[in-house]
Amino acid sequence: KAVVSSRVRVAENGRFQINITAALHEVRYHLELNSSSSLCVIALTKYELFETKSDLFVAGMASGNQRIAVFSILRYDPNLTFSSEFWHDVRKVSKPMTKVKTGRLIFERSAKLLVHETMHLLGLDHCIYFECVMNGSGHLEEDFRQPMSLCPMCLRKMKLLTNCNIVDRYERLIEFYHEFEMKREIK
């Protein structure tokens, strides 16, 4: 691993990586500078992240008490494949998807990540009761199978925490799913 600075490095696999602690510091600074009224701020990057020198990578990190988080969406790219034995081994697939399909799938996966992590920043834990966007996942395939919607229990928790209008929320979600052609979510 070549360290370019304490904030970035080039890992053994040749991938550029960002130090997540430094990234969280930047997000915190912009939150304080621009909008203390924000519910939370989540930053996404297409680069891998690391926390300590020994890390191969980290997927992301949240600081719930500060309402901030940073996540990498690199591993959401369907044109990349990852070794189950060597997590740092990232390769391009032999038959990549079109740019449009790739963009849609990365967007859909990222949107689900944002819903899940926003709920964590609001104080919700992983759901063990129903199929829910708040289910925990041990690997990407499990993550990709989960729905983008909240189960009734988690929806109730969100309602109590945010006082949102549930009917209005679902009307807007349907519009969102149609606009971005999220066919799996339009049921």
Secondary structure, DSSP 8 states (H G I E B T S, - for coil): -EESSSSEEE-TTS-EEEEHHHHHHHHHHHHHHH-TT-S-EEEEESSEEESSTT-S-B-EEEEGGGTEEEEE-GGG-TTEEE-SS-TT-EEE-SS---HHHHHHHHHHHHHHHHHHHHHHHHT-----SSS-TT---SSHHHHHHS-SS--HHHHHHHHHHH---HHHHHHHHHHHHHHTT-TTT--
